[in-house]
Amino acid sequence: MAGNAIEHTDVHAIAAAIVFREARLLDTGEWADWVAMYSEDAVFWVPGWLDEYTTTSDPGTQVSLLYHDARRGLEERIARIESRKSITALPLPRTVHQISNLEASETGPGEITCHSVFSVHVYDQRVAREHLRHGRYEHTLRRDGETWKIARKVITLVNDRVPTVLDFYSI
């Protein structure tokens, strides 16, 4: 290994461990552990679609389905859920995140970019309905001491006509 470069197999293993752990924590509602995976300045973004082929590229001037420019936005959403004051989250739907086609590469010193595809099965027990959401994830991971944090997550929903509530845990 030259310098601080990470072996290719290590890059893939690091990315897979983080992305798969994130999915499990979302499915089990372990919000504190999930949000701790994100850096303080992490971006969490679900762009909208401009047309059939192009997503928005600037969350400051174009429509986004969800956008948080720091971890605190995710923490605030978790606080609303846990306070039980969010009517849309009573009770929370059950989810199963499935992730595949994971590709990862080192994109700088202490930085990994990971692309994957996902399906999230959502069951809303209030109305006994199931929904399937699917699309692509792009994670940017950054080394933080001995650990890795999610510095950026972009979620491109392929089926963006959402029949029910859309929130961080259901995509």
N, C-alpha and C positions, 0 to 999 in steps of 0.2 A: 504494500500500500504506500503510495507516494504522498508525502505531506499529510494533510488532514483529510484526504479523499476517502470516501466510504466505498467499500467493495460493493459491486452491483447487487449481489445477493443480500447484503446487509441493508441496502437502500430499500429493496423490495420488502424485506422482512419487517423493517421499522415501519414503513408506510402501512403495510397490511395490519400489523398489530394495532396501530393507532386507529385506523379506519374501522376495523372490525370491533374494537373495544367501544368506540363511539356509538356504533349501531346497537350494541348490546345494552349500553347504559341508557340510550334513548328508549329502547323497548322495555326496560325494567323500571324506568322512571327514577333512576338514580341521578337526579338533577345536579346535586352539588359536585359529584365526581365528574359528570359530563362537562359542566361549565368550567371546571378546573383544568380540563384538557386544553382550553383556549388561552392564548396570551392576552394580557390586558388590552392591547391595541388590536385585537383580532377583528377582522371583517367577516361578517356573515351575510351573504347576499344571494337572493333569488331574483335574477333579472326577469323582466317581462319580455314579451315578444313584440317586435315592431311589425313583422309580417310573418309569412309562413316559414321563412328561412333565417331570419336575423333576430337575435336578442338585443335588448338595450345594452349599451356599453358604458353609460354614465349614470350612476344612481343619484347624482346630484341634480340632474336636469331631465332625466327620463323615468318612466314608470318602473318600479320594482314591485314584485309580489311581497318580498320581505327585504329589509335592509337594516343592519346594525353596523355601525362603524367602530364599535368597541365592545368588549365583553360585557360591560355594564348594562347594555341594552338587553342582552340575553339574561343577565341576572335579574333585571327588573321584570322581565316576562315570567321567569320562574317564581319570583316573589308573588306576582298576581295569581299564578296557578296555586301556589301553596297557601295563599290567604283564603282560598275558596271563594273569592269575590268575582272571579271570572266565570260568568254564566256559560260561556262557550266551552269551558273546560270542566264542566260538572256533569257526569264524571268524564274523565279523560278517555278518549278512545284507546283501544288496545292496538298495538302496532307490531309488525314484524318487518324489520329491515333486511333486505337481501342485497348483497354487494358482490359484483363479479368484474371480470375484465380489468383487473387492477394493474396499472402500469405506473412505475415510479422511477424518477431519475433525480440525481443530485443536480441542483440548479445553481448552486453557489456554496461557499463555505458555510457549513451548518444549516443548509436549506435543502429541502426535498419537495418536489412537486409531484403530486400523485393524481392520476386520472382514473376514474372508475365509472361503472354504470350501476344503477340501483333500481330496485322495486321496493315499494313500501306498501304492505297490505295493512289497511286500516279498517278496524271493526268498531263501529259506533253502536254501543249497546243500548243507547237511549232510543234509537229507532230501528235497531236490528238490521243495519245496513253495512255492507262492505264496499270499500273503495280501493282501487289500486292506483298508486302514483308511481311514475317511473321517469327516469332521466339520467343525467350525468352529474357526477361530482368532480370538482377540482379542489383538492386540498393543497395548501402550501404549509409545510411543516418547518418549524424553526427550532434549532437546538437551543435549550435554555439550561445551561449548566450540564448536568448529567441526564436530563430528560428532554423530551421533544414536546412542543406545544403546537397547536393548530393556530397559525397566524392568519390564515384566510381560508374561507370555504365558500365556493361558488356552486350553487345548485341550479342546474338548468332542467326545469321540468319539461318533459316532452308533451305530456298531457296536462296542459295548463288551465284547462276549463275545470275548475275545482268545484265539485258538487256540494261541498260542505266546508267547514272551517279549515283553514290552512295555518299551521303553526310549526315551529321548529321541530317538534317531536314527530310530526307526521310526514316529513319529507327527508 
